Amino acid sequence: MNFFDGKISQNGGTVADAGFFKAPLSGAPRTRGARKSSSGSVLRTSTISATTQARDMLPVDARVEVVEYLGNELQLLLSSNDKSYTARVSTETQTRPGASLRVGLDLRKLHVFDKQTEVALR
């Protein structure tokens, strides 16, 4: 599971900003019990994939740090703007450490919560 510090902004729509990606959030976030300046977003490893063309996928450019071959899949340690995170991808993904790779974040599975109160915002 990947955790990223971020903020919610309302510039022309609700956006979760984690620094290296800005994810549009559909619908209004729930704010009761939340502090405006301390929200964070949670991404599960399975929501980051090598597919960027599918609907509701947010493309993110990453650098491959480590590739671990696990038989039917690869576990990748990726970095973007000094943030490290993991992704599980198919063995059809051809990559190596040091390579650039565009991955997709599944916005349907993006969970946003207040870091201090742990109240779910989305």
NUGU-566971 format. One line per field, with one value per atom (N, C-alpha, C, O): x, y, z; chain; residue in one letter; atom name. Coordinates in pm, 1 decimal, m for minus. Example, Ala and Ser with C-alpha at 12.3 -4.5 7.8 and 13.67 -1.06 7.14 Angstrom:
<atoms>
X <- [1319.0; 1230.0; 1320.0; 1423.6; 1285.0; 1367.0; 1290.0; 1340.9]
Y <- [m569.0; m450.0; m330.0; m331.9; m225.0; m106.0; 3.0; 113.8]
Z <- [780.0; 780.0; 780.0; 846.5; 708.0; 714.0; 787.0; 803.9]
mol <- [A; A; A; A; A; A; A; A]
type <- [A; A; A; A; S; S; S; S]
atom <- [N; CA; C; O; N; CA; C; O]
</atoms>
This chain:
<atoms>
X <- [84.8; 0.0; 90.6; 190.0; 55.6; 133.1; 59.1; m61.1; 130.4; 74.8; 149.3; 272.4; 75.1; 136.4; 77.4; m44.4; 162.8; 113.3; 60.3; 119.2; m49.8; m107.4; m203.0; m225.9; m258.2; m354.9; m470.9; m456.2; m585.1; m703.0; m714.7; m711.1; m728.9; m749.1; m875.9; m923.1; m931.0; m1057.2; m1038.3; m1126.2; m929.2; m902.1; m974.4; m922.5; m1094.0; m1170.1; m1224.1; m1265.5; m1224.7; m1268.2; m1186.5; m1081.6; m1233.3; m1163.8; m1048.8; m1067.6; m928.2; m808.1; m728.8; m709.2; m682.5; m589.4; m449.7; m416.5; m367.8; m233.4; m130.4; m117.2; m56.8; 46.9; 186.6; 285.9; 194.9; 324.1; 361.7; 375.5; 378.6; 417.4; 297.0; 313.1; 178.0; 56.3; m55.9; m59.6; m147.5; m268.3; m386.1; m404.7; m464.9; m575.5; m708.4; m741.5; m785.4; m919.3; m1008.8; m1008.2; m1085.1; m1176.1; m1318.5; m1359.8; m1394.0; m1533.1; m1616.8; m1593.5; m1714.0; m1800.7; m1731.2; m1609.3; m1805.5; m1749.3; m1692.5; m1756.7; m1572.1; m1516.6; m1594.6; m1647.9; m1600.9; m1664.1; m1565.9; m1452.1; m1607.0; m1513.6; m1549.8; m1472.4; m1663.2; m1699.5; m1599.2; m1575.5; m1540.5; m1442.8; m1301.9; m1210.3; m1281.3; m1148.2; m1087.9; m1159.4; m957.7; m884.7; m839.8; m784.5; m862.7; m837.4; m692.3; m666.7; m596.9; m457.0; m382.7; m264.8; m447.3; m371.7; m432.5; m439.6; m475.3; m531.4; m422.8; m320.9; m443.9; m349.5; m425.5; m545.2; m357.2; m423.7; m355.7; m235.8; m432.2; m382.1; m403.8; m513.1; m301.4; m313.4; m270.4; m165.4; m349.6; m309.6; m219.0; m236.7; m122.7; m26.8; m95.5; m47.7; m205.1; m272.2; m337.2; m381.8; m344.1; m406.0; m304.7; m341.6; m178.7; m75.4; m34.0; 14.9; m53.5; m25.3; 50.7; 68.7; 94.1; 166.0; 69.0; 112.8; m61.0; m162.2; m202.2; m243.9; m189.8; m229.2; m345.1; m399.5; m383.8; m486.6; m627.9; m723.9; m642.5; m776.0; m846.6; m783.4; m976.6; m1058.0; m1024.6; m998.3; m1025.9; m999.0; m856.7; m831.9; m763.6; m622.8; m549.9; m558.8; m478.2; m399.5; m255.2; m192.2; m199.8; m61.9; 39.1; 23.9; 142.3; 249.1; 382.2; 398.3; 476.0; 609.3; 693.4; 699.5; 757.6; 834.7; 970.5; 991.7; 1060.8; 1191.7; 1189.9; 1149.5; 1232.8; 1237.2; 1364.4; 1474.8; 1349.0; 1463.0; 1502.4; 1620.7; 1401.5; 1425.5; 1319.1; 1202.3; 1359.9; 1266.7; 1282.5; 1392.0; 1173.1; 1175.3; 1085.5; 965.1; 1143.3; 1069.5; 1004.8; 1073.7; 871.7; 797.4; 721.0; 610.3; 778.5; 712.4; 612.8; 649.3; 485.7; 381.8; 364.2; 278.7; 442.7; 433.7; 567.4; 658.3; 575.9; 693.5; 651.2; 544.6; 733.3; 714.0; 816.2; 936.3; 769.9; 859.3; 865.6; 763.0; 985.6; 1002.8; 1026.8; 1124.4; 937.5; 941.4; 964.5; 941.9; 1009.4; 1021.3; 979.1; 1000.5; 918.9; 878.4; 896.5; 837.6; 977.4; 1000.5; 1036.2; 977.1; 1130.1; 1178.5; 1076.3; 1096.6; 967.2; 869.2; 883.7; 884.0; 895.6; 908.0; 776.2; 704.4; 744.9; 623.7; 640.7; 734.0; 549.6; 559.8; 442.9; 335.8; 466.8; 362.0; 381.7; 494.3; 270.2; 270.7; 225.8; 116.8; 308.2; 276.1; 296.0; 357.8; 243.3; 256.1; 400.3; 476.0; 436.9; 570.7; 586.0; 697.0; 477.3; 484.0; 546.5; 589.2; 552.3; 614.0; 765.3; 825.0; 825.5; 969.9; 1036.4; 1021.1; 1109.3; 1177.2; 1299.0; 1319.5; 1379.2; 1499.4; 1529.3; 1477.9; 1610.0; 1646.5; 1712.7; 1797.9; 1672.3; 1724.9; 1640.0; 1659.5; 1546.0; 1461.1; 1347.3; 1308.4; 1295.1; 1174.9; 1054.8; 1059.8; 946.6; 826.2; 705.2; 699.9; 609.0; 483.2; 386.3; 355.9; 338.5; 243.2; 110.5; 102.6; 6.9; m125.4; m176.4; m165.2; m233.1; m297.1; m447.0; m505.8; m508.5; m652.1; m727.3; m729.1; m789.2; m858.7; m982.1; m1026.6; m1038.5; m1156.0; m1119.8; m1206.4; m992.7; m949.2; m861.2; m788.2; m868.6; m793.5; m871.9; m986.0; m811.0; m874.3; m808.9; m686.3; m891.0; m840.9; m892.9; m1011.7; m802.1; m842.6; m764.8; m657.7; m819.1; m751.4; m644.0; m672.8; m521.3; m407.4; m415.2; m373.5; m467.4; m474.1; m590.9; m574.3; m710.0; m829.8; m865.5; m947.5; m803.6; m830.5; m972.6; m1022.5; m1037.1; m1171.5; m1160.0; m1078.7; m1240.8; m1240.6; m1303.5; m1415.6; m1230.2; m1280.5; m1340.6; m1422.4; m1300.3; m1351.8; m1329.8; m1365.6]
Y <- [m115.6; 0.0; 123.6; 128.6; 221.7; 344.7; 458.4; 475.9; 535.3; 651.9; 775.4; 776.8; 879.3; 1004.2; 1119.7; 1128.2; 1209.8; 1333.2; 1420.2; 1425.3; 1488.6; 1573.6; 1674.1; 1678.2; 1754.7; 1857.0; 1855.0; 1816.0; 1897.1; 1911.6; 2058.9; 2145.6; 2086.8; 2224.7; 2233.1; 2132.8; 2353.5; 2376.4; 2468.4; 2550.3; 2458.9; 2544.8; 2493.3; 2406.2; 2546.1; 2503.9; 2362.4; 2305.5; 2305.7; 2168.5; 2113.7; 2168.5; 2007.7; 1950.1; 1862.7; 1774.1; 1889.3; 1819.2; 1772.6; 1848.8; 1646.0; 1594.1; 1614.3; 1559.2; 1692.9; 1727.9; 1661.6; 1696.6; 1564.8; 1494.2; 1540.5; 1478.0; 1649.1; 1700.4; 1651.0; 1731.3; 1521.4; 1468.7; 1428.6; 1393.5; 1433.4; 1416.4; 1498.7; 1522.8; 1541.2; 1612.1; 1532.9; 1522.9; 1477.1; 1390.2; 1461.9; 1504.4; 1475.8; 1534.6; 1440.9; 1319.6; 1498.1; 1418.3; 1447.1; 1563.0; 1344.4; 1364.7; 1379.2; 1311.7; 1467.6; 1491.9; 1576.6; 1593.6; 1628.4; 1712.2; 1624.3; 1527.9; 1656.9; 1577.7; 1599.7; 1708.1; 1497.3; 1510.7; 1581.4; 1536.7; 1689.5; 1767.8; 1773.1; 1828.1; 1718.9; 1723.9; 1643.2; 1525.8; 1706.3; 1640.1; 1644.8; 1591.4; 1706.7; 1712.2; 1850.6; 1950.4; 1855.3; 1981.6; 2012.6; 1925.7; 2134.4; 2168.8; 2154.2; 2119.9; 2178.6; 2182.5; 2050.2; 2042.7; 1946.9; 1825.1; 1700.4; 1595.7; 1710.6; 1591.7; 1513.1; 1569.3; 1384.4; 1299.2; 1202.4; 1181.0; 1144.3; 1046.3; 911.2; 903.3; 806.0; 669.6; 601.4; 607.2; 538.0; 457.2; 316.0; 295.3; 219.5; 80.3; 38.3; 84.2; m48.1; m92.3; m140.6; m111.9; m212.3; m267.5; m161.0; m191.4; m37.2; 69.3; 143.2; 235.9; 104.8; 164.1; 58.3; m48.0; 87.1; m14.6; 45.8; 167.3; m39.7; 5.1; 49.8; 93.8; 39.8; 82.9; 226.4; 258.4; 313.0; 453.2; 491.5; 601.2; 404.1; 436.6; 408.6; 459.3; 329.5; 293.3; 415.3; 512.0; 407.1; 515.0; 531.4; 433.4; 653.5; 688.2; 657.3; 639.9; 650.3; 630.8; 763.9; 828.0; 805.1; 927.5; 890.7; 821.8; 934.6; 899.5; 975.0; 1094.4; 903.2; 961.0; 908.4; 788.0; 997.7; 956.8; 919.0; 993.3; 803.9; 751.8; 701.5; 672.8; 691.9; 630.8; 496.5; 488.1; 393.4; 258.8; 247.4; 264.2; 219.3; 205.0; 58.2; 24.2; m28.9; m171.5; m251.3; m212.4; m362.8; m455.8; m590.5; m646.6; m641.9; m773.1; m867.0; m843.6; m972.3; m1069.1; m1171.5; m1238.3; m1183.6; m1273.3; m1380.1; m1417.6; m1428.2; m1531.4; m1472.2; m1436.7; m1460.2; m1411.2; m1259.3; m1206.2; m1188.8; m1043.5; m983.9; m1054.0; m852.4; m777.6; m683.4; m622.3; m671.4; m570.8; m462.0; m489.1; m339.2; m228.4; m129.2; m93.8; m84.2; 29.9; 147.7; 149.9; 245.7; 360.6; 487.9; 491.3; 592.7; 723.6; 832.4; 822.3; 935.9; 1055.3; 1174.2; 1178.2; 1270.2; 1390.4; 1355.1; 1410.2; 1265.7; 1224.9; 1150.8; 1137.2; 1102.7; 1019.9; 878.0; 856.7; 781.8; 641.5; 569.3; 598.4; 475.2; 396.4; 267.5; 253.7; 173.1; 43.4; 21.9; 80.5; m63.5; m103.1; m249.0; m297.3; m318.4; m456.3; m454.6; m406.2; m506.8; m504.2; m641.7; m729.9; m658.0; m782.6; m802.9; m707.0; m927.8; m957.2; m910.4; m910.3; m871.2; m814.3; m674.6; m625.1; m611.2; m480.0; m497.6; m561.8; m441.7; m451.7; m328.0; m217.9; m344.6; m232.3; m282.2; m402.8; m189.3; m221.1; m104.1; 5.4; m123.2; m12.1; 101.0; 77.3; 222.5; 340.4; 386.4; 496.6; 303.1; 336.9; 429.5; 433.3; 503.3; 583.4; 499.4; 422.7; 514.2; 436.2; 522.6; 585.3; 526.2; 596.0; 493.6; 392.3; 521.2; 433.0; 506.0; 627.6; 430.5; 489.0; 467.5; 358.2; 573.3; 565.0; 554.4; 639.6; 452.1; 431.7; 526.1; 506.1; 629.1; 730.6; 675.6; 732.3; 566.0; 507.3; 446.3; 428.6; 414.3; 350.4; 442.3; 396.2; 571.4; 669.0; 701.6; 747.3; 678.4; 707.2; 831.5; 840.2; 928.1; 1051.7; 1061.2; 1041.6; 1091.4; 1102.3; 1212.4; 1252.0; 1261.9; 1361.8; 1292.0; 1197.1; 1338.8; 1273.4; 1277.8; 1183.1; 1385.1; 1400.2; 1325.2; 1254.9; 1340.6; 1281.2; 1145.0; 1073.6; 1107.4; 983.2; 976.0; 867.8; 1091.6; 1097.2; 1080.9; 1148.1; 992.0; 971.6; 1092.6; 1131.4; 1152.4; 1265.3; 1220.8; 1291.5; 1104.4; 1047.1; 897.5; 828.5]
Z <- [0.0; 0.0; 0.0; 72.5; m81.1; m90.9; m23.3; m43.4; 56.4; 122.5; 74.6; 72.1; 36.5; m7.6; 70.6; 85.9; 121.1; 179.6; 67.8; m40.2; 92.2; m10.6; 48.1; 169.0; m39.6; m0.1; m97.9; m213.8; m49.8; m133.8; m169.8; m82.5; m299.8; m342.3; m424.9; m478.5; m434.9; m504.6; m624.4; m651.3; m696.6; m811.8; m935.3; m1005.2; m963.7; m1080.5; m1070.1; m1171.1; m954.7; m929.1; m813.5; m779.7; m753.9; m640.3; m689.2; m772.5; m635.4; m679.0; m557.7; m463.0; m560.2; m459.6; m515.8; m620.7; m447.1; m493.7; m403.9; m286.6; m460.1; m384.8; m426.0; m388.8; m502.3; m545.5; m683.2; m775.5; m699.7; m830.1; m915.1; m1032.0; m858.7; m938.3; m877.5; m756.9; m964.0; m922.4; m977.1; m1098.3; m886.9; m926.8; m908.6; m797.9; m1017.4; m1003.5; m924.2; m945.3; m833.1; m751.3; m794.5; m797.3; m828.0; m865.7; m740.2; m639.9; m747.2; m632.3; m528.4; m533.0; m437.1; m330.8; m220.5; m178.9; m172.6; m63.9; 65.2; 88.5; 148.1; 279.5; 371.1; 385.5; 432.4; 512.7; 659.7; 738.0; 701.3; 842.2; 924.4; 896.2; 1025.8; 1111.3; 1055.9; 1118.4; 940.6; 879.1; 895.5; 904.5; 899.2; 903.9; 762.0; 694.6; 715.7; 576.0; 533.3; 417.9; 621.0; 578.0; 593.1; 558.6; 642.9; 671.1; 607.8; 672.1; 485.5; 422.0; 351.3; 311.3; 336.0; 265.1; 177.9; 197.3; 82.7; m2.6; 10.2; 37.0; m8.9; 0.6; m133.7; m190.0; m183.9; m305.8; m272.9; m212.1; m312.3; m293.0; m408.1; m521.0; m380.4; m481.3; m607.8; m717.5; m596.1; m713.4; m799.9; m910.5; m753.2; m831.8; m917.3; m989.4; m911.1; m996.4; m1096.4; m1058.4; m1224.6; m1326.1; m1443.5; m1451.9; m1532.2; m1651.4; m1759.8; m1866.1; m1736.0; m1831.5; m1802.8; m1691.5; m1902.6; m1883.7; m1974.9; m1961.7; m2066.6; m2165.3; m2116.7; m2174.8; m2012.0; m1964.5; m1904.9; m1862.4; m1903.4; m1845.6; m1697.1; m1627.3; m1650.9; m1510.1; m1465.6; m1346.3; m1559.0; m1524.0; m1539.5; m1644.2; m1436.2; m1439.9; m1470.9; m1390.8; m1585.4; m1619.1; m1532.5; m1506.8; m1488.1; m1406.3; m1460.4; m1480.1; m1484.1; m1528.2; m1407.1; m1309.1; m1414.3; m1300.7; m1347.7; m1465.5; m1252.0; m1275.7; m1204.4; m1088.4; m1271.9; m1214.3; m1131.1; m1183.0; m1003.3; m913.0; m896.0; m898.9; m878.1; m854.4; m928.9; m932.0; m988.7; m1052.4; m982.8; m978.9; m928.2; m864.2; m943.5; m954.6; m998.3; m1078.8; m985.8; m908.7; m993.5; m904.8; m982.6; m944.0; m1090.2; m1170.2; m1266.6; m1378.7; m1225.4; m1315.8; m1312.2; m1383.0; m1231.8; m1224.2; m1181.8; m1137.6; m1196.7; m1152.2; m1041.3; m1048.4; m939.9; m835.9; m865.6; m869.1; m887.1; m920.8; m807.2; m749.1; m775.3; m687.1; m779.3; m854.2; m774.0; m863.3; m784.2; m663.3; m852.0; m786.9; m884.8; m1005.6; m829.1; m903.2; m809.6; m701.6; m850.6; m768.0; m624.1; m531.2; m604.0; m471.9; m386.7; m266.1; m445.3; m374.8; m427.7; m548.9; m338.9; m378.1; m355.1; m259.4; m442.9; m431.0; m510.0; m589.1; m487.6; m553.5; m648.7; m633.4; m746.9; m841.2; m877.1; m888.8; m894.4; m941.4; m1086.0; m1116.4; m1175.5; m1318.1; m1379.6; m1320.0; m1498.1; m1573.0; m1618.5; m1633.3; m1640.2; m1691.5; m1836.4; m1889.7; m1899.5; m2034.4; m2033.2; m2137.5; m1916.6; m1903.7; m1910.8; m1824.4; m2011.5; m2030.7; m1970.5; m2023.5; m1861.7; m1797.8; m1722.4; m1708.0; m1674.9; m1598.7; m1505.5; m1528.1; m1402.2; m1313.6; m1392.4; m1477.9; m1362.3; m1430.2; m1547.3; m1598.6; m1590.1; m1704.6; m1662.4; m1545.7; m1758.6; m1737.3; m1776.2; m1872.5; m1700.8; m1725.7; m1693.6; m1587.8; m1783.5; m1755.4; m1697.4; m1760.5; m1576.9; m1510.2; m1495.6; m1513.5; m1463.0; m1445.0; m1304.5; m1249.0; m1246.7; m1115.9; m1138.8; m1205.4; m1084.9; m1102.9; m1009.9; m888.4; m1067.2; m987.8; m917.9; m818.0; m968.6; m903.9; m769.1; m683.4; m750.3; m626.1; m541.8; m454.0; m568.8; m490.4; m363.5; m370.2; m250.1; m122.0; m62.6; m55.7; m19.5; 37.4; 180.0; 205.7; 272.6; 412.0; 480.6; 434.6; 591.4; 671.9; 754.4; 827.3; 742.9; 807.1; 959.5; 1026.3; 1014.2; 1159.2; 1221.5; 1321.2; 1162.2; 1221.6; 1165.0; 1222.6; 1050.5; 979.8; 924.0; 893.1; 911.4; 853.2; 702.0; 638.5; 643.9; 499.0; 432.2; 464.8; 337.8; 261.4; 129.5; 70.7; 83.4; m41.9; m39.8; m135.3]
mol <- [A; A; A; A; A; A; A; A; A; A; A; A; A; A; A; A; A; A; A; A; A; A; A; A; A; A; A; A; A; A; A; A; A; A; A; A; A; A; A; A; A; A; A; A; A; A; A; A; A; A; A; A; A; A; A; A; A; A; A; A; A; A; A; A; A; A; A; A; A; A; A; A; A; A; A; A; A; A; A; A; A; A; A; A; A; A; A; A; A; A; A; A; A; A; A; A; A; A; A; A; A; A; A; A; A; A; A; A; A; A; A; A; A; A; A; A; A; A; A; A; A; A; A; A; A; A; A; A; A; A; A; A; A; A; A; A; A; A; A; A; A; A; A; A; A; A; A; A; A; A; A; A; A; A; A; A; A; A; A; A; A; A; A; A; A; A; A; A; A; A; A; A; A; A; A; A; A; A; A; A; A; A; A; A; A; A; A; A; A; A; A; A; A; A; A; A; A; A; A; A; A; A; A; A; A; A; A; A; A; A; A; A; A; A; A; A; A; A; A; A; A; A; A; A; A; A; A; A; A; A; A; A; A; A; A; A; A; A; A; A; A; A; A; A; A; A; A; A; A; A; A; A; A; A; A; A; A; A; A; A; A; A; A; A; A; A; A; A; A; A; A; A; A; A; A; A; A; A; A; A; A; A; A; A; A; A; A; A; A; A; A; A; A; A; A; A; A; A; A; A; A; A; A; A; A; A; A; A; A; A; A; A; A; A; A; A; A; A; A; A; A; A; A; A; A; A; A; A; A; A; A; A; A; A; A; A; A; A; A; A; A; A; A; A; A; A; A; A; A; A; A; A; A; A; A; A; A; A; A; A; A; A; A; A; A; A; A; A; A; A; A; A; A; A; A; A; A; A; A; A; A; A; A; A; A; A; A; A; A; A; A; A; A; A; A; A; A; A; A; A; A; A; A; A; A; A; A; A; A; A; A; A; A; A; A; A; A; A; A; A; A; A; A; A; A; A; A; A; A; A; A; A; A; A; A; A; A; A; A; A; A; A; A; A; A; A; A; A; A; A; A; A; A; A; A; A; A; A; A; A; A; A; A; A; A; A; A; A; A; A; A; A; A; A; A; A; A; A; A; A; A; A; A; A; A; A; A; A]
type <- [M; M; M; M; N; N; N; N; F; F; F; F; F; F; F; F; D; D; D; D; G; G; G; G; K; K; K; K; I; I; I; I; S; S; S; S; Q; Q; Q; Q; N; N; N; N; G; G; G; G; G; G; G; G; T; T; T; T; V; V; V; V; A; A; A; A; D; D; D; D; A; A; A; A; G; G; G; G; F; F; F; F; F; F; F; F; K; K; K; K; A; A; A; A; P; P; P; P; L; L; L; L; S; S; S; S; G; G; G; G; A; A; A; A; P; P; P; P; R; R; R; R; T; T; T; T; R; R; R; R; G; G; G; G; A; A; A; A; R; R; R; R; K; K; K; K; S; S; S; S; S; S; S; S; S; S; S; S; G; G; G; G; S; S; S; S; V; V; V; V; L; L; L; L; R; R; R; R; T; T; T; T; S; S; S; S; T; T; T; T; I; I; I; I; S; S; S; S; A; A; A; A; T; T; T; T; T; T; T; T; Q; Q; Q; Q; A; A; A; A; R; R; R; R; D; D; D; D; M; M; M; M; L; L; L; L; P; P; P; P; V; V; V; V; D; D; D; D; A; A; A; A; R; R; R; R; V; V; V; V; E; E; E; E; V; V; V; V; V; V; V; V; E; E; E; E; Y; Y; Y; Y; L; L; L; L; G; G; G; G; N; N; N; N; E; E; E; E; L; L; L; L; Q; Q; Q; Q; L; L; L; L; L; L; L; L; L; L; L; L; S; S; S; S; S; S; S; S; N; N; N; N; D; D; D; D; K; K; K; K; S; S; S; S; Y; Y; Y; Y; T; T; T; T; A; A; A; A; R; R; R; R; V; V; V; V; S; S; S; S; T; T; T; T; E; E; E; E; T; T; T; T; Q; Q; Q; Q; T; T; T; T; R; R; R; R; P; P; P; P; G; G; G; G; A; A; A; A; S; S; S; S; L; L; L; L; R; R; R; R; V; V; V; V; G; G; G; G; L; L; L; L; D; D; D; D; L; L; L; L; R; R; R; R; K; K; K; K; L; L; L; L; H; H; H; H; V; V; V; V; F; F; F; F; D; D; D; D; K; K; K; K; Q; Q; Q; Q; T; T; T; T; E; E; E; E; V; V; V; V; A; A; A; A; L; L; L; L; R; R; R; R]
atom <- [N; CA; C; O; N; CA; C; O; N; CA; C; O; N; CA; C; O; N; CA; C; O; N; CA; C; O; N; CA; C; O; N; CA; C; O; N; CA; C; O; N; CA; C; O; N; CA; C; O; N; CA; C; O; N; CA; C; O; N; CA; C; O; N; CA; C; O; N; CA; C; O; N; CA; C; O; N; CA; C; O; N; CA; C; O; N; CA; C; O; N; CA; C; O; N; CA; C; O; N; CA; C; O; N; CA; C; O; N; CA; C; O; N; CA; C; O; N; CA; C; O; N; CA; C; O; N; CA; C; O; N; CA; C; O; N; CA; C; O; N; CA; C; O; N; CA; C; O; N; CA; C; O; N; CA; C; O; N; CA; C; O; N; CA; C; O; N; CA; C; O; N; CA; C; O; N; CA; C; O; N; CA; C; O; N; CA; C; O; N; CA; C; O; N; CA; C; O; N; CA; C; O; N; CA; C; O; N; CA; C; O; N; CA; C; O; N; CA; C; O; N; CA; C; O; N; CA; C; O; N; CA; C; O; N; CA; C; O; N; CA; C; O; N; CA; C; O; N; CA; C; O; N; CA; C; O; N; CA; C; O; N; CA; C; O; N; CA; C; O; N; CA; C; O; N; CA; C; O; N; CA; C; O; N; CA; C; O; N; CA; C; O; N; CA; C; O; N; CA; C; O; N; CA; C; O; N; CA; C; O; N; CA; C; O; N; CA; C; O; N; CA; C; O; N; CA; C; O; N; CA; C; O; N; CA; C; O; N; CA; C; O; N; CA; C; O; N; CA; C; O; N; CA; C; O; N; CA; C; O; N; CA; C; O; N; CA; C; O; N; CA; C; O; N; CA; C; O; N; CA; C; O; N; CA; C; O; N; CA; C; O; N; CA; C; O; N; CA; C; O; N; CA; C; O; N; CA; C; O; N; CA; C; O; N; CA; C; O; N; CA; C; O; N; CA; C; O; N; CA; C; O; N; CA; C; O; N; CA; C; O; N; CA; C; O; N; CA; C; O; N; CA; C; O; N; CA; C; O; N; CA; C; O; N; CA; C; O; N; CA; C; O; N; CA; C; O; N; CA; C; O; N; CA; C; O; N; CA; C; O; N; CA; C; O; N; CA; C; O; N; CA; C; O; N; CA; C; O; N; CA; C; O; N; CA; C; O; N; CA; C; O; N; CA; C; O; N; CA; C; O; N; CA; C; O; N; CA; C; O; N; CA; C; O; N; CA; C; O]
</atoms>
